[in-house]
Amino acid sequence: MSMPGQSAAEPAVSEQDAGEQKVLFALREQVLAGIDPTALAGLEATQLSMMIEDMIARIADERLVPINRFDQITLAQAIVDDILGLGPLEVLIKDPTISDILINGHDSIYVERQGKLERTNVRFRDAAHVLFVAQRIAADVGRRVDESSPMLDARLKDGSRVNVLLQPLAVNGPYISIRKFSREMADLETLRRNGSISEAMMTGLEIIAGSRLNVIISGGTGAGKTTLLNAMSYAISPGERVATIEDVAEIQFSQPHVLTMETRPPNIEGRGEILARDLVRNALRMRPDRIIVGEVRGGEAFDMMQAMNTGHNGSMTTIHANTAFDAVHRIESMMQMAETNLPLHVIRSQIFSAIDVVIQLERMRDGVRRVVGVYQVDSYDGGEIAMAPLWEFHFTGIDARGGILGDYRASDRVPRFLHRLEYYGTDTAFMAALRADSGT
């Protein structure tokens, strides 16, 4: 007899296994019904686990339910996780190999490992059990999630990001998506070893960040944008004052002078909302050297471009876009929505003046998150912004294990921001990095 709760590939469930699981679920309900909430006050997890194990043994004896020691311990841990934690999700949250947890319903849970999705045999009892866990997450951050407020963005105690969507919006829900917080912060060398960048590009990105160029990191969901942002942050001088602005704090800068800010959603009455745009404007009054916005998705794009154009060199942000060209046009659209009175040519001129480099990432079919291109905002002529590649990934094939094969090719042209590199004394090293991947 085995209790659902392990993370594994989806097995075929026999009638016998299904019957045993029903017995365990029934035993769990009887134990939960017999718990006196007042008796839990002050109990640590170990003490609670021992108490639950004793209750399981007693109830099993009374009802003549055959249960071995392993199943007794497993069931006790599942009940403790329900009482103190997030129920069946605890085993997944504690698994360091998992980066994302995706609940598509009480009996459909997927995880991402090394960039690839796999189904697990973890189960909730029913939809009400999923809702219970979702509401516990909301309560821990002083929020609520129910029929009147069926969407939630929140953060777990360990820093993991959570999104919840309830019925009727989630037809087969509730749905819960968890992006796990990684305490191991990757640097550029780690990304090089993982095949995300070339050695020469690693040098180039370090120079781009250290020489205070303004950077947009673009890519799809889960492409590794925040990971790259964190990796490039190692090149920021510890003497700089950095302001970071996010919906949910994920950026993990190691510098001593970092001001971390989070937006605030409206309260139950629909009041008190603080937008990213509000925080960007406020950050400008806090004398930052750089402003880092976790992701631009609205009117804050306008204020971010203003910051980049008014002495806050080295500012960075991420954006959801499929190409570097699309990223620039998305920023253009956001600025138009924020400041509708500005002519398009003025907006484009500001973007051209503000952004130096756009870095495009992609999670490729082999699960590896790669930088597929590093581009400079090259020119503004005839009312159009032109992009030019500094590095691009070129696909050459697939190996025997399904891995993507390719190489990075760099441009040998002189970048538009060379004068900035000369100011920091990094121009020679940057040009050498380009030549290393350009074959010249």
Phi, psi and omega per residue, in radians:
M1 nan 2.251 -3.111
S2 -2.296 2.544 -3.078
M3 -1.726 2.305 3.064
P4 -0.981 2.481 3.118
G5 2.718 -0.195 3.122
Q6 -1.577 2.597 3.077
S7 -1.583 2.023 -3.091
A8 -2.782 2.959 3.063
A9 -1.118 2.621 -3.051
E10 -1.146 2.082 3.121
P11 -1.580 2.890 2.986
A12 -1.371 2.257 -3.068
V13 -1.710 2.044 3.135
S14 -1.376 2.904 3.095
E15 -1.092 -0.628 3.123
Q16 -1.129 -0.794 3.119
D17 -1.066 -0.738 -3.138
A18 -1.083 -0.714 3.117
G19 -1.133 -0.703 3.126
E20 -1.144 -0.671 3.127
Q21 -1.146 -0.661 3.097
K22 -1.097 -0.685 3.109
V23 -1.098 -0.765 -3.139
L24 -1.167 -0.683 3.107
F25 -1.125 -0.701 3.110
A26 -1.132 -0.702 3.112
L27 -1.126 -0.685 3.098
R28 -1.048 -0.813 -3.117
E29 -1.077 -0.674 3.137
Q30 -1.166 -0.674 3.105
V31 -1.149 -0.821 -3.131
L32 -1.070 -0.665 -3.140
A33 -1.180 -0.455 -3.098
G34 -1.599 0.013 -3.107
I35 -1.477 2.292 3.052
D36 -1.579 1.952 -3.098
P37 -0.938 -0.579 -3.127
T38 -1.179 -0.406 -3.134
A39 -1.349 -0.210 -3.105
L40 -1.498 -0.273 -3.055
A41 -1.046 2.200 3.062
G42 1.434 -0.056 -3.134
L43 -1.360 2.376 3.013
E44 -1.434 2.935 -3.077
A45 -1.040 -0.699 -3.127
T46 -1.136 -0.779 3.125
Q47 -1.112 -0.743 3.123
L48 -1.093 -0.713 -3.139
S49 -1.074 -0.756 3.127
M50 -1.118 -0.707 3.130
M51 -1.114 -0.749 -3.132
I52 -1.147 -0.711 3.123
E53 -1.049 -0.733 3.110
D54 -1.104 -0.711 3.127
M55 -1.140 -0.709 3.130
I56 -1.066 -0.812 -3.118
A57 -1.081 -0.744 -3.104
R58 -1.161 -0.827 -3.119
I59 -1.165 -0.665 3.109
A60 -1.092 -0.706 3.110
D61 -1.146 -0.740 -3.111
E62 -1.113 -0.626 -3.056
R63 -1.809 0.146 3.091
L64 0.995 0.736 3.104
V65 -1.626 2.040 3.116
P66 -1.272 2.158 3.122
I67 -2.565 2.257 -3.134
N68 -1.473 3.010 -3.059
R69 -1.102 -0.694 -3.136
F70 -1.081 -0.825 -3.137
D71 -1.156 -0.572 3.105
Q72 -1.116 -0.787 3.131
I73 -1.156 -0.741 -3.126
T74 -1.109 -0.765 3.129
L75 -1.145 -0.708 3.113
A76 -1.065 -0.742 3.133
Q77 -1.138 -0.673 3.122
A78 -1.107 -0.681 3.127
I79 -1.218 -0.707 3.081
V80 -1.070 -0.722 3.105
D81 -1.087 -0.644 3.092
D82 -1.128 -0.707 -3.055
I83 -1.352 -0.772 -3.034
L84 -1.809 -0.392 -3.026
G85 -2.186 -2.427 -3.055
L86 -1.987 0.605 3.043
G87 1.052 -2.349 -3.076
P88 -1.050 -0.327 -3.106
L89 -1.282 -0.325 -3.054
E90 -1.008 -0.745 -3.108
V91 -1.125 -0.561 3.120
L92 -1.335 -0.679 3.135
I93 -1.133 -0.581 -3.116
K94 -1.429 -0.172 -3.121
D95 -1.424 1.952 -3.056
P96 -1.227 -0.236 -3.125
T97 -1.447 -0.167 -3.076
I98 -1.692 2.314 3.123
S99 -1.849 -0.509 3.138
D100 -2.401 2.508 3.062
I101 -2.158 2.201 -3.025
L102 -2.202 1.933 -3.140
I103 -1.739 1.978 -3.111
N104 -1.766 0.155 -3.064
G105 2.640 3.020 -3.011
H106 -1.148 -0.416 -3.089
D107 -2.099 0.372 3.133
S108 -2.418 1.671 -3.079
I109 -2.194 2.191 3.127
Y110 -2.009 2.727 3.017
V111 -2.311 2.780 3.030
E112 -1.928 2.215 3.035
R113 -2.207 2.225 3.107
Q114 0.881 0.721 3.044
G115 1.437 0.034 -3.103
K116 -2.159 2.477 -3.136
L117 -1.501 2.490 3.027
E118 -2.524 2.558 3.132
R119 -1.455 2.557 3.135
T120 -1.946 2.978 3.055
N121 -1.721 0.254 3.071
V122 -1.244 2.431 -3.107
R123 -2.403 2.555 2.840
F124 -1.608 2.815 3.134
R125 -1.152 -0.761 -3.121
D126 -2.900 -3.091 -3.118
A127 -1.099 -0.579 3.128
A128 -1.119 -0.577 3.107
H129 -1.174 -0.719 3.082
V130 -1.089 -0.765 3.136
L131 -1.080 -0.685 3.111
F132 -1.026 -0.802 3.134
V133 -1.147 -0.730 3.128
A134 -1.062 -0.740 -3.124
Q135 -1.237 -0.526 3.048
R136 -1.156 -0.724 3.087
I137 -1.040 -0.798 -3.131
A138 -1.107 -0.750 -3.112
A139 -1.115 -0.596 -3.126
D140 -1.146 -0.391 3.133
V141 -1.943 0.301 3.089
G142 1.221 0.485 -3.138
R143 -2.110 3.136 3.054
R144 -2.393 2.674 3.049
V145 -2.452 2.068 -3.111
D146 -2.766 -2.926 -3.083
E147 -1.080 -0.583 -3.136
S148 -1.399 -0.339 3.113
S149 -2.432 1.342 -2.930
P150 -1.488 0.085 3.131
M151 -2.161 2.498 -3.115
L152 -2.578 2.294 2.905
D153 -2.007 2.205 -3.060
A154 -2.621 -3.108 -3.141
R155 -2.369 2.307 3.067
L156 -1.270 2.971 -3.110
K157 -1.082 -0.495 -3.136
D158 -1.503 0.043 3.110
G159 1.707 -0.107 -3.135
S160 -1.156 2.505 3.131
R161 -1.543 2.437 -3.106
V162 -2.268 2.378 2.978
N163 -2.152 2.321 -3.130
V164 -2.158 2.394 3.057
L165 -2.364 2.163 -3.075
L166 -1.821 2.906 2.992
Q167 -1.149 2.604 0.124
P168 -1.501 -0.066 3.135
L169 -1.136 -0.715 3.074
A170 -1.640 1.784 -2.961
V171 -1.022 -0.761 -3.125
N172 -1.884 0.349 -3.006
G173 -1.356 -2.936 0.199
P174 -1.225 2.652 3.046
Y175 -1.900 2.390 3.052
I176 -2.303 2.263 3.089
S177 -2.116 2.204 -3.103
I178 -2.127 2.104 2.991
R179 -1.721 1.884 -3.013
K180 -1.207 2.485 3.131
F181 -1.439 2.206 3.123
S182 -1.727 2.149 3.113
R183 -1.430 -0.256 3.102
E184 -1.611 1.819 -3.049
M185 -1.484 2.052 -3.119
A186 -1.297 2.436 3.005
D187 -1.791 -3.136 -3.089
L188 -1.123 -0.568 3.104
E189 -1.124 -0.688 3.081
T190 -1.087 -0.748 3.112
L191 -1.110 -0.630 3.095
R192 -1.120 -0.785 3.138
R193 -1.102 -0.558 -3.141
N194 -1.393 -0.074 3.138
G195 1.482 0.231 -3.113
S196 -1.396 -0.461 -3.131
I197 -2.526 2.858 3.050
S198 -1.543 2.938 3.140
E199 -1.123 -0.727 3.131
A200 -1.174 -0.682 3.103
M201 -1.123 -0.637 3.092
M202 -0.977 -0.797 3.089
T203 -1.093 -0.758 -3.119
G204 -1.101 -0.746 -3.140
L205 -1.178 -0.642 3.089
E206 -1.103 -0.703 3.113
I207 -1.195 -0.719 3.127
I208 -1.008 -0.791 -3.140
A209 -1.254 -0.750 -3.093
G210 -1.226 -0.498 -3.120
S211 -1.574 0.195 3.009
R212 1.036 0.811 2.961
L213 -1.471 2.634 3.115
N214 -1.472 2.229 -2.924
V215 -2.219 2.388 2.951
I216 -1.965 2.202 3.082
I217 -1.852 2.073 -2.982
S218 -2.059 2.615 3.080
G219 2.909 3.056 3.121
G220 -1.424 -3.135 3.099
T221 -1.089 2.290 3.111
G222 1.283 0.292 -3.122
A223 -1.406 -0.234 3.132
G224 1.799 0.428 -3.076
K225 -1.124 -0.851 -3.129
T226 -1.170 -0.620 3.091
T227 -1.052 -0.781 3.128
L228 -1.171 -0.702 3.106
L229 -1.021 -0.788 3.098
N230 -1.094 -0.740 -3.110
A231 -1.106 -0.706 3.140
M232 -1.245 -0.361 -3.092
S233 -1.146 -0.355 3.121
Y234 -1.065 -0.405 -3.112
A235 -1.471 -0.104 3.133
I236 -1.316 2.329 -3.130
S237 -1.118 2.395 3.106
P238 -1.132 -0.213 3.125
G239 -1.490 -0.043 -3.102
E240 -1.594 2.572 3.065
R241 -1.681 2.062 -3.012
V242 -2.050 2.284 3.065
A243 -1.893 2.180 3.107
T244 -1.971 2.427 -3.074
I245 -2.294 2.140 -3.112
E246 -2.529 2.821 2.975
D247 -1.274 -0.776 3.056
V248 -2.328 2.134 -3.004
A249 -1.089 2.023 3.067
E250 -2.168 -0.421 -3.100
I251 -1.171 2.320 -3.052
Q252 -2.144 1.127 3.137
F253 -1.241 2.501 -3.103
S254 -1.697 -0.045 -3.129
Q255 -1.145 2.656 -3.092
P256 -1.337 -0.303 -3.007
H257 -2.085 1.228 -3.102
V258 -2.093 2.256 3.087
L259 -1.813 1.887 -3.087
T260 -1.662 2.159 -3.116
M261 -2.206 2.524 3.097
E262 -2.169 2.502 3.010
T263 -1.205 2.912 3.131
R264 -2.292 2.218 3.107
P265 -1.309 2.889 3.095
P266 -1.161 2.668 3.105
N267 -1.383 -3.004 -3.077
I268 -1.027 -0.570 3.140
E269 -1.460 0.039 -3.136
G270 1.407 0.333 -3.121
R271 -2.045 2.910 3.008
G272 1.469 0.194 -3.116
E273 -1.206 2.356 3.040
I274 -2.087 2.046 -3.082
L275 -1.544 2.835 3.070
A276 -1.021 -0.619 -3.139
R277 -1.103 -0.665 3.102
D278 -1.092 -0.719 -3.101
L279 -1.272 -0.604 3.079
V280 -1.104 -0.783 3.121
R281 -1.090 -0.713 3.124
N282 -1.180 -0.658 -3.133
A283 -1.063 -0.570 3.125
L284 -1.076 -0.388 -3.134
R285 -1.618 0.052 -3.053
M286 -1.845 0.244 3.129
R287 0.928 0.901 3.079
P288 -1.423 2.641 2.965
D289 -1.423 -0.662 3.103
R290 -2.319 2.629 3.005
I291 -2.096 2.186 -3.136
I292 -2.008 2.073 3.091
V293 -1.867 2.156 -3.075
G294 -0.945 -0.725 3.086
E295 -2.805 2.283 3.025
V296 -1.636 2.318 3.126
R297 -2.516 0.121 -3.107
G298 -2.779 -2.505 -3.046
G299 -1.088 -0.329 3.126
E300 -1.118 -0.296 3.096
A301 -1.050 -0.687 3.126
F302 -1.084 -0.831 -3.115
D303 -1.187 -0.548 3.091
M304 -1.148 -0.751 3.107
M305 -1.123 -0.650 3.093
Q306 -1.099 -0.727 3.138
A307 -1.102 -0.767 3.141
M308 -1.120 -0.491 -3.111
N309 -1.578 -0.052 -3.053
T310 -2.169 0.701 2.979
G311 1.684 -0.027 3.128
H312 -1.668 1.031 -3.118
N313 -1.147 2.585 -3.105
G314 1.564 0.117 3.104
S315 -1.273 2.617 -3.079
M316 -2.483 2.691 3.054
T317 -2.723 2.922 3.046
T318 -2.026 2.814 3.140
I319 -2.666 2.559 3.058
H320 -1.464 2.029 3.088
A321 -2.846 2.675 -3.078
N322 -1.474 -0.420 3.118
T323 -2.475 2.857 3.099
A324 -1.105 -0.653 3.112
F325 -1.109 -0.742 3.101
D326 -1.101 -0.624 -3.133
A327 -1.066 -0.779 3.131
V328 -1.126 -0.700 -3.128
H329 -1.258 -0.535 3.052
R330 -1.149 -0.720 3.085
I331 -1.087 -0.702 3.090
E332 -1.022 -0.790 -3.141
S333 -1.128 -0.730 3.127
M334 -1.098 -0.701 3.127
M335 -1.161 -0.639 3.102
Q336 -1.135 -0.662 3.131
M337 -1.208 -0.561 -3.096
A338 -1.383 -0.693 -3.076
E339 -2.268 1.420 -3.010
T340 -1.212 -0.265 -3.091
N341 -1.472 -0.207 -3.104
L342 -1.397 2.319 3.065
P343 -1.104 2.660 -3.102
L344 -1.056 -0.670 -3.092
H345 -1.174 -0.503 3.084
V346 -1.239 -0.750 3.114
I347 -1.063 -0.811 -3.132
R348 -1.134 -0.646 3.097
S349 -1.100 -0.691 3.110
Q350 -1.166 -0.709 3.110
I351 -1.093 -0.776 3.135
F352 -1.056 -0.712 -3.129
S353 -1.277 -0.514 -3.011
A354 -1.485 -0.808 -2.961
I355 -1.628 2.286 3.067
D356 -1.699 -0.799 -2.981
V357 -2.384 2.430 2.981
V358 -2.079 2.197 -3.139
I359 -1.902 2.162 -3.095
Q360 -1.834 2.228 3.104
L361 -1.997 2.744 3.092
E362 -2.626 2.362 2.972
R363 -1.523 1.914 -2.991
M364 -1.509 3.000 -2.976
R365 -1.104 -0.361 3.087
D366 -1.518 0.093 3.108
G367 1.559 -0.141 -3.118
V368 -1.454 2.313 3.071
R369 -1.566 2.019 -3.053
R370 -2.079 2.574 2.880
V371 -1.340 1.987 -3.094
V372 -1.651 -0.136 3.094
G373 -3.045 2.493 2.980
V374 -2.112 2.122 -3.007
Y375 -2.194 2.549 2.979
Q376 -1.753 2.573 2.972
V377 -1.332 1.846 -2.800
D378 -1.543 -0.774 -3.057
S379 -2.748 2.834 3.063
Y380 -2.340 1.774 -3.019
D381 -2.449 2.332 3.125
G382 1.139 0.488 3.113
G383 1.396 0.120 -3.123
E384 -2.135 2.461 3.065
I385 -1.562 2.285 3.127
A386 -1.928 2.443 3.095
M387 -1.863 2.611 3.088
A388 -2.368 2.369 -3.097
P389 -1.284 2.442 2.922
L390 -1.743 -0.808 3.006
W391 -2.334 2.541 2.996
E392 -2.478 2.519 3.077
F393 -1.537 2.284 -3.137
H394 -2.015 2.078 -3.129
F395 -1.263 2.339 3.131
T396 -2.138 -0.257 3.139
G397 2.820 -2.937 -3.129
I398 -2.292 2.333 -3.137
D399 -1.431 -3.132 -3.049
A400 -1.115 -0.414 -3.132
R401 -1.657 0.097 3.140
G402 1.547 0.133 3.140
G403 -1.354 2.561 3.125
I404 -1.338 2.306 3.058
L405 -1.864 2.524 3.130
G406 3.072 3.119 3.113
D407 -2.504 2.800 3.126
Y408 -1.689 2.292 3.124
R409 -2.125 2.295 -3.056
A410 -1.905 2.747 3.074
S411 -1.471 2.602 3.088
D412 -1.776 0.194 -3.131
R413 -1.411 2.699 3.136
V414 -1.341 2.180 -3.112
P415 -1.198 2.649 -3.127
R416 -1.087 -0.504 -3.070
F417 -1.646 0.363 -3.089
L418 -1.006 -0.619 -3.124
H419 -1.095 -0.554 3.098
R420 -1.203 -0.694 3.105
L421 -1.161 -0.650 3.100
E422 -1.077 -0.661 3.123
Y423 -1.057 -0.641 -3.135
Y424 -1.643 0.007 3.121
G425 1.251 0.457 -3.085
T426 -1.990 0.106 -3.059
D427 -1.125 -0.746 -3.110
T428 -1.120 -0.776 -3.133
A429 -1.150 -0.651 -3.133
F430 -1.182 -0.783 3.136
M431 -1.126 -0.610 3.086
A432 -1.138 -0.653 3.107
A433 -1.137 -0.730 3.074
L434 -1.083 -0.772 -3.115
R435 -1.124 -0.554 -3.111
A436 -1.081 -0.566 -3.136
D437 -1.828 0.026 -3.133
S438 -1.776 -0.174 3.120
G439 1.374 0.250 3.129
T440 -1.914 nan nan
